[in-house]
């Protein structure tokens, strides 16, 4: 009986000495967490209400939602430390708690950072920059998880020297293997920031005339004037000479007209004025000059220069066709003949 009473006394002593303080710490921690959560929510809500955007409201909501589980886990870890059941079990339980805390913190960081990036993308009135920010989202998440896992392993007492050596060797190998994809990615960033062209613009590079359909991370899709799809690497685009016709405000067109040598002086004087009238009455055309410039081998040559104030290629070609047809019609009415290559042979008997 005496032994039983001693054992019961020891158990009660253990209960009062360890379990009750452990439960007390857990309860106090939970109450403190609820009070802190409510206090932080009230303070941050007042600060967030001073602005009109919804980003800070989202940040406040995310922080308040993260405080409760983090506070519970911290209280649980402090309570568990008091129990001192077994070193291995304690390390295992505390490791799980730390792992869950790491997940909560990293998810909080990712949620806030991605929300801020999304807000910036909406605010920036540039589709290319918005696309770049969205494309960086997976990289930001990966970096956050990598840093979080490294800190967790280091906190758990894992020897990081060997791990850093392994990561360094792996990084060198991955760098050599991914040299070209990484280069293409940075060329993609260059295109988005420098903007030598954008989607739906007509460009010319290395003898290729095409319309830009989509700028990708590794390559760019072009639609040629013949209709086929051309996939070109970003590095080739950034290293080549690009003619961007979408940025052309005025298209300058130069033509040479030749009339026969039998054309009279009076008609020669009228030709510049005739052509000026034709160009002026044509829509999407601005007359610059027209001069009699040379005596050719078989023609009297005029040079006509005018501008098409549009970047649309089809509109420019339509205006050019209208001018050419009107010149032909007017010359026919005025009795002015176009020259063509001829050769006169004199036979001496």
C-alpha positions in Angstrom: 0.0 0.0 0.0 2.8 2.3 0.9 4.4 1.8 -2.5 1.1 2.5 -4.3 0.7 5.7 -2.4 4.2 6.7 -3.2 3.7 6.0 -6.9 0.4 7.9 -6.9 2.1 10.8 -5.1 4.8 10.8 -7.7 2.3 10.8 -10.5 0.3 13.7 -8.9 3.6 15.5 -8.4 4.5 15.0 -12.1 1.0 16.2 -13.0 1.2 19.3 -11.0 4.8 20.0 -11.8 4.8 19.4 -15.6 1.4 18.8 -17.2 -0.5 21.7 -15.5 2.2 24.3 -16.4 2.3 22.9 -19.9 -1.5 23.3 -20.2 -1.3 26.7 -18.6 1.3 27.9 -21.2 -0.8 26.5 -24.0 -4.0 28.2 -22.7 -2.2 31.5 -22.1 -0.6 31.3 -25.5 -4.0 30.8 -27.2 -5.6 33.7 -25.4 -2.6 35.9 -26.1 -2.8 34.9 -29.8 -6.5 35.9 -30.0 -5.9 39.2 -28.2 -2.9 40.0 -30.5 -4.8 39.0 -33.6 -7.7 41.3 -32.7 -5.3 44.2 -31.7 -3.3 43.9 -34.9 -6.4 43.7 -37.0 -7.8 46.9 -35.5 -4.6 48.8 -35.8 -3.8 47.7 -39.3 -7.4 48.2 -40.5 -7.3 51.8 -39.4 -4.1 52.3 -41.3 -5.4 50.5 -44.4 -8.6 52.5 -44.4 -6.6 55.7 -45.1 -5.9 54.5 -48.7 -8.3 53.7 -51.6 -6.6 50.6 -53.0 -7.4 47.1 -51.9 -3.9 45.7 -51.7 -3.3 46.9 -48.2 -6.7 45.4 -47.2 -5.6 42.1 -48.6 -2.2 42.3 -46.7 -4.0 43.1 -43.4 -6.4 40.2 -43.9 -3.5 37.8 -44.8 -1.5 38.8 -41.8 -4.4 38.5 -39.4 -5.2 35.0 -40.8 -1.6 33.9 -40.4 -1.3 35.2 -36.8 -3.7 32.6 -35.3 -2.2 29.4 -36.6 1.3 30.7 -36.0 0.4 31.7 -32.4 -1.2 28.3 -31.8 1.9 26.5 -33.1 4.3 28.6 -31.1 2.2 28.1 -27.9 2.1 24.4 -28.7 5.9 24.2 -29.1 6.4 26.1 -25.8 4.0 23.8 -24.0 5.6 20.7 -25.4 9.0 21.8 -24.3 7.8 21.8 -20.7 6.7 18.2 -20.9 10.2 16.8 -21.7 9.0 13.4 -22.6 11.9 12.2 -24.7 14.6 14.0 -26.6 14.0 12.2 -29.9 10.3 12.6 -29.6 10.6 16.2 -28.6 12.9 16.9 -31.6 10.5 15.1 -33.9 7.4 17.0 -32.7 9.2 20.4 -32.7 10.5 19.7 -36.2 7.0 19.1 -37.4 5.8 22.3 -35.8 8.7 24.3 -37.3 8.0 22.8 -40.7 4.3 23.8 -40.5 5.3 27.3 -39.4 7.7 27.5 -42.4 4.9 26.6 -44.8 2.5 29.2 -43.3 5.2 32.0 -43.5 6.3 31.2 -47.0 2.7 31.0 -48.2 2.0 34.3 -46.6 5.1 35.9 -48.3 4.1 34.4 -51.7 0.5 35.6 -51.4 1.4 39.1 -50.5 4.2 39.4 -53.1 2.0 38.0 -55.9 -0.8 40.3 -54.9 1.5 43.3 -55.0 2.9 42.2 -58.4 -0.7 41.8 -59.7 -1.5 45.3 -58.5 1.6 46.7 -60.2 0.6 44.9 -63.4 -2.8 46.5 -63.4 -1.4 50.0 -62.6 1.2 49.9 -65.3 -0.3 50.9 -68.6 2.1 48.7 -70.6 1.0 45.2 -71.6 4.6 44.0 -72.1 5.7 45.0 -68.6 2.6 43.4 -67.2 3.4 40.2 -69.0 7.0 40.3 -67.7 5.8 40.7 -64.1 3.4 37.8 -64.4 6.1 35.7 -65.9 8.3 36.4 -62.9 5.7 35.1 -60.5 6.8 31.4 -60.6 10.4 32.5 -60.1 9.5 34.5 -57.0 7.6 31.6 -55.5 10.5 29.2 -56.2 13.0 31.6 -54.6 10.8 32.0 -51.5 10.4 28.3 -51.0 14.1 27.6 -51.6 15.2 30.2 -49.0 12.5 28.9 -46.5 13.7 25.3 -46.9 17.3 26.2 -46.4 16.5 28.2 -43.3 14.5 25.3 -42.0 17.2 22.7 -42.5 19.8 25.0 -40.9 17.5 25.6 -37.9 17.0 21.8 -37.6 20.8 21.4 -37.2 21.5 19.9 -40.6 25.2 20.4 -41.6 24.9 22.9 -44.4 28.6 22.7 -45.5 28.1 19.5 -47.5 24.7 20.7 -48.7 26.2 24.0 -50.0 29.0 22.1 -51.7 26.4 19.8 -53.4 24.3 22.8 -54.4 27.3 24.6 -55.8 28.3 21.6 -57.9 24.7 21.2 -59.0 24.5 24.9 -59.8 27.6 24.8 -62.0 26.2 21.7 -63.9 22.8 23.3 -64.2 24.3 26.5 -65.4 26.2 24.8 -68.2 23.2 22.7 -69.2 20.8 25.7 -69.0 23.1 28.3 -70.5 21.0 28.8 -73.7 17.6 28.8 -72.0 18.8 31.3 -69.4 20.3 33.5 -72.1 17.0 33.4 -74.0 15.1 34.3 -70.9 17.2 37.4 -70.3 16.8 38.3 -74.0 13.1 38.0 -73.4 13.4 40.5 -70.5 15.4 42.7 -72.8 12.7 42.7 -75.4 10.0 43.5 -72.9 12.0 46.4 -71.3 13.6 47.8 -74.4 10.5 47.2 -76.6 12.1 47.1 -80.1 8.7 45.7 -81.2 5.4 44.5 -79.7 2.7 42.1 -80.6 0.8 42.8 -83.8 3.6 45.0 -85.2 5.0 44.4 -88.7 8.8 44.1 -88.7 11.6 43.1 -91.1 14.7 41.2 -89.9 17.3 39.1 -91.9 15.2 39.2 -95.1 12.0 38.1 -93.2 8.9 40.3 -93.4 6.4 39.3 -90.7 3.9 40.3 -88.1 4.7 39.7 -84.5 2.2 37.3 -82.9 3.6 36.5 -79.5 6.8 37.1 -77.6 7.7 34.0 -75.6 10.2 33.3 -72.8 12.5 31.4 -75.2 11.4 32.4 -78.7 9.1 34.7 -80.6 6.4 33.7 -83.0 6.1 35.6 -86.3 3.5 35.4 -89.1 5.2 36.0 -92.4 3.5 37.8 -95.3 3.1 34.4 -97.0 1.1 33.1 -94.1 3.5 30.6 -92.5 4.5 30.8 -88.8 8.2 31.6 -88.1 9.6 30.8 -84.7 12.8 32.8 -84.1 15.0 32.8 -81.0 15.0 35.9 -78.8 18.8 36.2 -79.0 18.6 36.3 -82.8 16.1 39.1 -82.6 18.0 41.2 -80.1 21.3 40.7 -82.0 19.9 41.4 -85.4 18.9 44.7 -87.2 15.1 45.1 -86.9 13.1 47.4 -89.1 9.8 48.2 -87.3 7.3 49.5 -89.7 4.6 50.0 -87.0 6.7 52.9 -85.7 6.8 54.5 -89.1 4.8 57.8 -89.0 5.4 58.7 -92.6 6.3 56.3 -95.5 8.5 58.1 -98.1 8.0 56.8 -101.6 10.3 57.8 -104.5 9.5 57.0 -108.2 11.1 57.7 -111.5 9.0 58.5 -114.5 10.4 58.5 -118.1 8.8 60.2 -121.1 9.9 59.9 -124.7 12.4 62.4 -126.2 9.7 63.7 -128.6 7.8 65.4 -125.7 7.5 69.1 -126.2 9.0 71.7 -123.9 5.5 73.0 -122.9 4.4 69.5 -121.9 7.7 69.0 -120.0 7.0 72.1 -117.9 3.4 70.9 -117.2 4.3 67.4 -115.9 5.4 68.4 -112.4 2.2 70.5 -111.9 0.0 67.7 -113.3 1.6 65.1 -110.9 1.3 67.5 -107.9 -2.4 67.9 -108.5 -2.8 64.1 -108.8 -1.0 63.5 -105.5 -2.8 66.3 -103.6 -6.2 65.0 -104.5 -5.3 61.4 -103.4 -6.2 60.5 -99.9 -3.4 59.3 -97.6 -0.8 61.0 -99.7 1.3 64.2 -99.2 3.2 65.7 -102.1 6.9 66.6 -101.6 8.4 67.3 -105.0 8.6 66.4 -108.7 11.5 67.4 -110.9 13.0 66.8 -114.3 16.3 65.3 -113.2 18.1 63.7 -116.2 18.4 62.9 -119.8 18.4 59.1 -119.9 19.5 56.8 -122.6 16.0 56.5 -124.0 13.9 58.8 -121.8 13.5 62.1 -120.2 13.4 61.3 -116.5 11.4 62.8 -113.7 11.7 62.0 -110.0 8.5 62.0 -107.9 8.7 62.0 -104.1 5.6 61.9 -101.8 4.7 60.7 -98.3 2.0 58.3 -97.1 1.1 59.4 -93.5 0.3 55.9 -92.2 2.1 52.8 -91.0 -0.4 50.5 -92.7 1.3 48.8 -95.6 -1.9 48.0 -97.5 -3.1 51.6 -97.2 0.2 52.8 -98.6 0.1 50.4 -101.5 -3.5 51.4 -102.3 -2.5 55.1 -102.3 0.4 54.3 -104.6 -1.8 52.4 -107.0 -4.3 55.2 -107.2 -1.6 57.7 -108.0 0.0 55.5 -110.7 -3.4 54.9 -112.4 -4.3 58.6 -112.3 -0.9 59.5 -113.8 -1.5 57.0 -116.6 -5.0 58.4 -117.3 -3.9 62.0 -117.2 -0.8 61.4 -119.5 -3.0 59.6 -121.9 -5.5 62.6 -122.0 -2.6 65.1 -122.4 -0.9 63.1 -125.1 2.2 62.4 -123.1 3.9 59.1 -123.8 5.9 57.0 -121.4 9.3 56.0 -122.6 10.5 52.4 -122.9 13.9 51.0 -123.9 14.5 51.6 -127.6 17.4 51.4 -130.0 17.8 53.2 -133.3 19.9 51.6 -136.0 21.0 53.8 -138.9 21.7 51.9 -142.1 24.1 53.6 -144.6 23.9 52.5 -148.2 
